[in-house]
Amino acid sequence: MRKIVFICCLGFFFYACSSTDYTNRSRLMLLDEKEEKALGEQSAKEILKQSKLSFNKAQKEMVERVGWKIANVVKREDFEWEFYLIEEEQKNAFCLPGGKVFVYTGLMGIIDSDDELAVVISHEIAHALLRHGGERMSMQTLTQLGGNILGAIVGVQAPAYSSLINQAYNLGSNVGVILPFSRSHELEADKLGILLLQKAGYNPQAALSFWQKMSEDGNKGSDFFSTHPSDSKRIGAIQNLLKDND
């Protein structure tokens, strides 16, 4: 029984594997890109319904100016680019599949130049280009499938331990698979993002100044239970990348 399940899962895994368009890294992808972009469009509508757009003209123009400059070097005609400034104290930004980019006013408060904003927007666009959202959903789907299969096997052989095993599996898969996977996404988006902003004519050294400011602003701590790399790891990786690009 276990052997049959293992073979089926292994075959399913290899069937769903593909490689990224920009880094040629192998990945698991269960979601069609059209479906992913449709989800992005739906999410954008919900965000715009629930959020307050900022009327800060200077910041809004800055977001659109930098955003379009990066979008123009990406050359994805299938993306419907739109750039929004959201009135929100949180320091955050993201790009949905399909090209809807959102930047929070809280983040604009620590940005001193177009170069630093380009670091943020190019990084978020890189996530969308690399289809990290779809990949993460695929990984979570596979993890859930594995948990269901394991629960069924254990439930048949030892019903009393089924619930306990499932709880242990969920914790282990979260720490061992899901979260580290997302940290690798962040570093991959840093790499592609720097290439994009450099191609758009922005200063890649701004990546160091921006992330150092984020670190000083209190974005510190261990990355063990975080989906983002620790500040020291991220800054170190960016420094190495900038050296390689010299």
VOLUMZA-338431 format. One line per field, with one value per residue (C-alpha): residue number from 1; residue in three letters; x, y, z. Coordinates in nm, 2 decimals, decimal comma. Last residue first. Layout:
N
i = [NUM;...];
aa = [ALA;...];
east = [X;...];
north = [Y;...];
up = [Z;...];
//
This chain:
246
i = [246;245;244;243;242;241;240;239;238;237;236;235;234;233;232;231;230;229;228;227;226;225;224;223;222;221;220;219;218;217;216;215;214;213;212;211;210;209;208;207;206;205;204;203;202;201;200;199;198;197;196;195;194;193;192;191;190;189;188;187;186;185;184;183;182;181;180;179;178;177;176;175;174;173;172;171;170;169;168;167;166;165;164;163;162;161;160;159;158;157;156;155;154;153;152;151;150;149;148;147;146;145;144;143;142;141;140;139;138;137;136;135;134;133;132;131;130;129;128;127;126;125;124;123;122;121;120;119;118;117;116;115;114;113;112;111;110;109;108;107;106;105;104;103;102;101;100;99;98;97;96;95;94;93;92;91;90;89;88;87;86;85;84;83;82;81;80;79;78;77;76;75;74;73;72;71;70;69;68;67;66;65;64;63;62;61;60;59;58;57;56;55;54;53;52;51;50;49;48;47;46;45;44;43;42;41;40;39;38;37;36;35;34;33;32;31;30;29;28;27;26;25;24;23;22;21;20;19;18;17;16;15;14;13;12;11;10;9;8;7;6;5;4;3;2;1];
aa = [ASP;ASN;ASP;LYS;LEU;LEU;ASN;GLN;ILE;ALA;GLY;ILE;ARG;LYS;SER;ASP;SER;PRO;HIS;THR;SER;PHE;PHE;ASP;SER;GLY;LYS;ASN;GLY;ASP;GLU;SER;MET;LYS;GLN;TRP;PHE;SER;LEU;ALA;ALA;GLN;PRO;ASN;TYR;GLY;ALA;LYS;GLN;LEU;LEU;LEU;ILE;GLY;LEU;LYS;ASP;ALA;GLU;LEU;GLU;HIS;SER;ARG;SER;PHE;PRO;LEU;ILE;VAL;GLY;VAL;ASN;SER;GLY;LEU;ASN;TYR;ALA;GLN;ASN;ILE;LEU;SER;SER;TYR;ALA;PRO;ALA;GLN;VAL;GLY;VAL;ILE;ALA;GLY;LEU;ILE;ASN;GLY;GLY;LEU;GLN;THR;LEU;THR;GLN;MET;SER;MET;ARG;GLU;GLY;GLY;HIS;ARG;LEU;LEU;ALA;HIS;ALA;ILE;GLU;HIS;SER;ILE;VAL;VAL;ALA;LEU;GLU;ASP;ASP;SER;ASP;ILE;ILE;GLY;MET;LEU;GLY;THR;TYR;VAL;PHE;VAL;LYS;GLY;GLY;PRO;LEU;CYS;PHE;ALA;ASN;LYS;GLN;GLU;GLU;GLU;ILE;LEU;TYR;PHE;GLU;TRP;GLU;PHE;ASP;GLU;ARG;LYS;VAL;VAL;ASN;ALA;ILE;LYS;TRP;GLY;VAL;ARG;GLU;VAL;MET;GLU;LYS;GLN;ALA;LYS;ASN;PHE;SER;LEU;LYS;SER;GLN;LYS;LEU;ILE;GLU;LYS;ALA;SER;GLN;GLU;GLY;LEU;ALA;LYS;GLU;GLU;LYS;GLU;ASP;LEU;LEU;MET;LEU;ARG;SER;ARG;ASN;THR;TYR;ASP;THR;SER;SER;CYS;ALA;TYR;PHE;PHE;PHE;GLY;LEU;CYS;CYS;ILE;PHE;VAL;ILE;LYS;ARG;MET];
east = [3,07;2,78;2,94;3,02;2,66;2,54;2,78;2,66;2,30;2,36;2,52;2,23;1,98;2,17;2,23;1,87;1,72;1,56;1,19;0,92;1,00;1,00;1,38;1,46;1,58;1,52;1,52;1,29;1,33;1,38;1,76;1,70;1,47;1,73;1,99;1,75;1,72;2,08;2,19;1,94;2,03;2,36;2,17;2,14;1,85;1,87;1,58;1,83;1,97;1,62;1,56;1,89;1,84;1,49;1,61;1,85;1,63;1,34;1,57;1,65;1,29;1,19;1,46;1,29;0,96;1,09;1,24;0,88;0,70;0,93;1,09;0,91;0,56;0,61;0,72;0,43;0,17;0,33;0,32;-0,04;-0,13;0,06;-0,14;-0,47;-0,39;-0,25;-0,57;-0,66;-0,34;-0,32;-0,62;-0,58;-0,21;-0,26;-0,54;-0,35;-0,04;-0,25;-0,41;-0,08;0,08;-0,21;-0,17;0,20;0,12;-0,13;0,10;0,38;0,14;0,02;0,39;0,46;0,16;0,27;0,63;0,54;0,90;0,75;0,52;0,80;1,02;0,75;0,78;1,16;1,14;0,90;1,10;1,45;1,29;1,17;1,53;1,64;1,36;1,49;1,45;1,22;1,15;0,81;0,72;0,69;0,41;0,24;0,18;0,27;0,04;0,13;-0,12;0,08;-0,08;0,00;-0,02;0,27;0,34;0,44;0,47;0,57;0,24;0,10;-0,16;-0,30;-0,25;-0,05;-0,15;0,03;-0,14;0,02;-0,19;0,05;0,02;0,25;0,54;0,82;1,01;1,20;0,88;0,75;1,06;1,00;0,63;0,68;0,93;0,70;0,38;0,52;0,67;0,35;0,16;0,42;0,40;0,02;-0,05;-0,41;-0,37;-0,61;-0,81;-0,84;-1,13;-1,27;-0,93;-0,80;-1,10;-1,05;-0,68;-0,75;-0,98;-0,72;-0,45;-0,67;-0,72;-0,34;-0,29;-0,56;-0,39;-0,06;-0,19;-0,14;0,03;0,38;0,67;1,00;1,34;1,54;1,60;1,65;1,43;1,16;1,14;1,16;0,89;0,77;0,41;0,47;0,77;0,56;0,26;0,50;0,65;0,31;0,19;0,51;0,48;0,11;0,19;0,48;0,27;0,00];
north = [4,46;4,23;3,96;4,22;4,33;3,98;3,92;4,24;4,13;3,79;3,96;4,21;3,92;3,70;3,99;4,11;3,76;3,59;3,62;3,36;3,36;3,08;3,03;3,38;3,51;3,87;4,21;4,44;4,72;5,03;4,97;4,65;4,83;5,10;4,84;4,69;5,02;5,13;4,79;4,78;5,13;5,00;4,87;5,23;5,27;5,26;5,02;4,74;4,80;4,78;4,45;4,29;4,39;4,24;3,91;3,86;4,00;3,78;3,47;3,57;3,61;3,29;3,10;3,23;3,10;2,75;2,77;2,84;2,56;2,26;2,19;2,42;2,39;2,02;1,94;2,12;1,96;1,61;1,63;1,73;1,45;1,19;1,29;1,27;0,92;0,77;0,60;0,48;0,27;0,08;0,23;0,58;0,57;0,51;0,77;1,03;0,98;1,02;1,34;1,48;1,41;1,59;1,89;1,91;1,88;2,16;2,38;2,33;2,42;2,73;2,83;2,78;2,98;3,27;3,24;3,29;3,40;3,70;3,78;3,76;3,97;4,24;4,25;4,29;4,55;4,75;4,75;4,82;5,08;5,26;5,29;5,42;5,67;5,82;5,86;5,57;5,55;5,71;5,54;5,21;5,34;5,48;5,12;5,01;4,79;4,65;4,49;4,31;3,98;3,78;4,03;4,26;4,35;4,63;4,67;4,90;4,91;5,26;5,22;5,46;5,25;5,38;5,18;5,09;4,91;4,69;4,46;4,17;3,98;4,22;4,13;4,35;4,36;4,67;4,87;4,74;4,89;5,24;5,20;5,13;5,41;5,67;5,53;5,50;5,85;6,00;5,85;5,98;6,34;6,34;6,21;6,11;5,77;5,49;5,34;4,96;4,71;4,75;4,80;4,49;4,28;4,40;4,32;3,97;3,89;4,01;3,80;3,49;3,54;3,57;3,24;3,07;3,19;3,08;2,72;2,61;2,28;2,41;2,24;2,39;2,34;2,66;2,80;3,15;3,36;3,13;2,91;2,53;2,27;1,99;1,88;1,54;1,47;1,52;1,31;1,02;1,05;1,06;0,75;0,56;0,65;0,55;0,22;0,16;0,25;0,00];
up = [-1,15;-1,16;-0,95;-0,68;-0,68;-0,63;-0,34;-0,17;-0,23;-0,07;0,23;0,26;0,26;0,50;0,75;0,73;0,80;0,50;0,47;0,53;0,90;1,15;1,15;1,02;1,36;1,44;1,28;1,08;1,34;1,13;1,13;0,92;0,68;0,64;0,56;0,31;0,13;0,14;0,00;-0,28;-0,37;-0,50;-0,80;-0,93;-1,17;-1,55;-1,63;-1,70;-1,35;-1,20;-1,38;-1,29;-0,92;-0,93;-1,07;-0,78;-0,51;-0,64;-0,61;-0,25;-0,16;-0,33;-0,13;0,18;0,06;0,02;0,37;0,50;0,32;0,34;0,68;0,92;0,76;0,67;1,03;1,19;0,96;1,00;1,38;1,38;1,13;1,34;1,65;1,47;1,33;1,65;1,78;1,43;1,39;1,06;0,88;1,02;0,96;0,59;0,56;0,76;0,54;0,23;0,36;0,48;0,14;-0,04;0,20;0,11;-0,26;-0,24;-0,03;-0,29;-0,57;-0,39;-0,33;-0,70;-0,81;-0,59;-0,69;-1,06;-1,15;-1,32;-1,03;-0,77;-1,00;-1,00;-0,63;-0,64;-0,92;-0,72;-0,40;-0,55;-0,79;-0,48;-0,36;-0,70;-0,72;-0,40;-0,03;0,07;0,44;0,44;0,11;0,30;0,52;0,21;0,09;-0,26;-0,48;-0,82;-1,05;-1,32;-1,42;-1,10;-0,81;-0,73;-0,37;-0,13;0,24;0,53;0,72;0,78;0,50;0,24;-0,07;-0,37;-0,69;-1,01;-1,30;-1,56;-1,76;-1,82;-2,15;-2,32;-2,09;-2,19;-1,86;-1,96;-1,99;-1,66;-1,48;-1,62;-1,56;-1,19;-1,14;-1,29;-1,14;-0,79;-0,81;-0,94;-0,65;-0,40;-0,54;-0,56;-0,21;-0,27;-0,12;-0,22;0,07;0,08;0,09;-0,26;-0,42;-0,25;-0,36;-0,72;-0,71;-0,57;-0,87;-1,12;-0,94;-0,94;-1,32;-1,36;-1,18;-1,39;-1,71;-1,57;-1,52;-1,16;-1,07;-1,07;-0,89;-0,96;-1,14;-1,16;-1,51;-1,36;-1,59;-1,73;-1,43;-1,48;-1,48;-1,25;-1,24;-1,41;-1,19;-0,87;-1,00;-1,07;-0,72;-0,56;-0,75;-0,67;-0,30;-0,28;-0,44;-0,20;0,10;0,00];
//
